[in-house]
C-alpha cells in the first residue's frame, strides 16, 4: 500500500509539473528569440515572456538597462524616456511614453527599476514595475498605473548572457485585446533585435 501511495504521489507531481510547464505557449520565434504567451485570470490581455542569448557581458546588459535615455533607441514603440530620480546606482524611477498608431492614444507610465544581484548563483533580477502617481496625467495620453515587468539575467560560461523578459500589463483605455496581444508578440522580438544592435555598437562592433 505504501508503495502504491508513493507511486500515485509521484504520478500526481509529474502531471502537476507538466501542466504548470504547459501554461506558456510559444507564439513567435526569430533570430534565436523565443516569445511565449499565457492567459491571465480575469484578463483578456495575455502575459508575455521572451528569451534569448545576448553576445555581451552581464555588466554591459545591466548598464544598458540602467541607461534610461538609451531605451529610446532599442525598446520597441518608445517615444520618449526620461529619468525622474536616481535613488542609487541600482535603483531609479523614470517616465516613458509609448507610441501607438492612430487612432489609438499613446500610453505612458512611471517605472520603478531595481537591480537585484543574487551573489550565490550569479543571476541578476531586474524588477521594473509601473507605479502610480509621481508624474501628472497628460491630456490625450492614457496612464498605465500597474504592471509586472521583470528581467532575469543569467551569465553563461562563454561570456554571454541568457535573458528572460516577462511582461504582464493592462494598457487601459479602448484597445481591442487581439490588437494588444498582436503587438505583444512582435514587440519583444524587435526589442531584443534592437538591444543586440545597441550592445554591439557600444562594443565598437
C-alpha positions in Angstrom: 0.0 0.0 0.0 2.8 2.4 0.9 4.5 1.8 -2.5 1.1 2.4 -4.3 0.7 5.7 -2.4 4.2 6.8 -3.3 3.6 5.8 -6.9 0.4 7.8 -7.1 2.0 10.8 -5.4 4.9 10.7 -7.9 2.4 10.5 -10.8 0.5 13.4 -9.4 3.6 15.5 -9.1 4.7 14.7 -12.6 1.3 15.7 -14.0 1.2 18.9 -12.0 4.6 19.8 -13.2 3.7 19.1 -16.8 0.5 21.2 -16.6 2.5 24.1 -15.0 5.1 23.9 -17.8 2.4 23.9 -20.4 0.9 27.2 -19.3 3.3 29.1 -21.5 2.7 28.6 -25.2 5.3 29.7 -27.8 3.8 32.2 -30.2 6.8 33.5 -32.1 10.5 32.8 -32.8 13.1 34.7 -34.8 16.8 35.1 -34.7 17.1 32.9 -31.6 14.5 35.0 -29.8 11.6 33.0 -28.4 8.3 34.6 -27.4 5.7 32.9 -25.2 2.2 33.8 -24.1 -0.2 32.6 -21.4 -3.7 33.6 -20.4 -4.1 35.6 -17.2 -7.1 35.1 -14.9 -9.8 37.8 -15.2 -7.9 39.5 -18.1 -8.3 39.5 -21.8 -4.6 40.5 -22.1 -2.1 37.7 -22.2 1.2 37.7 -20.2 4.2 37.6 -22.4 7.7 36.1 -21.9 10.7 36.4 -24.2 14.0 34.6 -24.1 17.3 35.0 -25.9 21.1 35.0 -25.6 22.9 38.3 -25.8 26.6 38.5 -27.0 27.6 40.8 -24.2 28.8 40.6 -20.6 26.4 40.8 -17.6 27.7 44.3 -16.6 27.1 45.6 -20.1 23.5 44.4 -20.1 22.8 45.9 -16.7 24.4 49.2 -17.7 22.1 49.4 -20.8 19.0 48.7 -18.6 20.1 51.5 -16.3 20.7 53.9 -19.2 17.2 55.4 -19.3 17.7 57.7 -22.3 19.1 54.8 -24.4 15.8 53.0 -24.1 14.5 55.3 -26.9 17.0 53.5 -29.2 16.0 49.9 -28.5 12.7 49.5 -26.6 10.0 48.9 -29.2 7.4 51.7 -29.6 9.2 54.0 -27.1 8.6 57.7 -28.0 10.4 59.2 -25.0 12.1 58.1 -21.8 13.4 60.4 -19.1 14.9 59.9 -15.7 12.8 61.2 -12.7 15.0 60.2 -9.8 18.1 58.1 -9.3 17.7 56.5 -5.9 21.1 54.7 -6.0 23.4 53.0 -8.5 20.9 50.1 -8.7 17.6 51.8 -8.3 15.8 54.6 -10.2 12.5 56.0 -11.3 11.8 57.0 -14.9 8.9 58.1 -17.1 8.1 56.5 -20.5 5.7 57.4 -23.3 4.8 54.7 -25.8 3.7 55.5 -29.3 0.6 53.7 -30.7 -0.7 54.0 -34.2 -3.7 56.3 -34.9 -6.4 56.4 -33.8 -5.2 54.9 -30.6 -4.0 57.2 -27.7 -0.4 56.9 -26.6 0.3 55.3 -23.2 2.7 56.5 -20.5 3.9 55.1 -17.2 6.4 55.6 -14.4 8.8 52.7 -13.8 10.4 51.8 -10.5 13.5 49.9 -11.5 15.6 47.9 -9.1 18.6 45.7 -9.9 18.9 42.7 -7.5 22.1 40.6 -7.6 22.0 37.1 -6.3 25.6 36.6 -5.3 25.5 32.8 -4.8 24.0 32.0 -8.2 25.4 34.9 -10.2 21.9 35.6 -11.5 20.6 39.2 -11.7 16.9 40.1 -11.5 15.8 43.5 -12.7 12.3 44.4 -11.4 10.7 47.2 -13.3 7.0 47.5 -12.5 4.9 50.5 -13.4 3.9 52.6 -10.3 1.1 55.1 -9.9 1.4 58.8 -9.3 4.7 60.8 -9.3 4.1 62.3 -12.8 0.9 64.4 -13.6 -1.5 62.9 -16.1 -1.5 64.4 -19.6 -4.4 65.0 -21.9 -4.6 62.6 -24.8 -2.2 60.1 -23.1 -3.5 57.1 -21.2 -1.7 56.3 -17.9 -0.7 52.7 -17.1 -0.6 52.6 -13.3 0.4 48.9 -12.7 2.3 46.2 -14.5 4.7 43.3 -13.9 7.9 43.9 -15.7 10.9 41.7 -15.0 14.3 40.9 -16.5 16.2 37.7 -15.5 19.9 37.8 -16.5 22.0 34.6 -16.2 25.7 34.8 -17.2 26.9 32.0 -19.4 30.4 30.3 -19.4 31.3 31.8 -22.8 30.9 35.4 -21.6 27.4 35.8 -23.0 24.2 36.4 -21.1 20.9 34.4 -21.2 18.0 36.8 -20.8 14.3 36.2 -19.9 11.9 39.1 -20.1 8.4 38.9 -18.5 5.6 41.4 -19.0 2.1 41.5 -17.7 0.2 44.7 -18.2 -3.3 46.1 -18.9 -2.9 49.0 -21.3 -6.2 50.6 -20.3 -8.4 52.6 -22.5 -10.2 51.3 -25.5 -7.9 48.9 -27.3 -9.2 45.5 -28.6 -7.5 42.7 -26.7 -6.5 41.0 -30.0 -4.6 44.2 -31.1 -2.7 44.3 -27.8 -1.8 40.6 -28.0 -0.7 41.0 -31.6 1.7 43.9 -30.7 2.9 42.0 -27.6 4.0 39.1 -29.9 6.0 41.4 -32.2 7.4 43.9 -29.7 9.8 41.5 -27.8 11.4 40.4 -31.0 12.0 43.9 -32.2 13.2 45.0 -28.8 15.8 42.2 -28.5 17.0 42.8 -32.1 17.5 46.5 -31.3 19.1 45.6 -28.0 21.7 43.4 -29.7 22.5 46.3 -32.2 23.0 48.8 -29.4 25.2 46.5 -27.4 27.2 45.7 -30.5 27.6 49.4 -31.2 28.7 50.1 -27.7 31.4 47.5 -28.1 32.5 49.2 -31.3 31.4 46.3 -33.4 
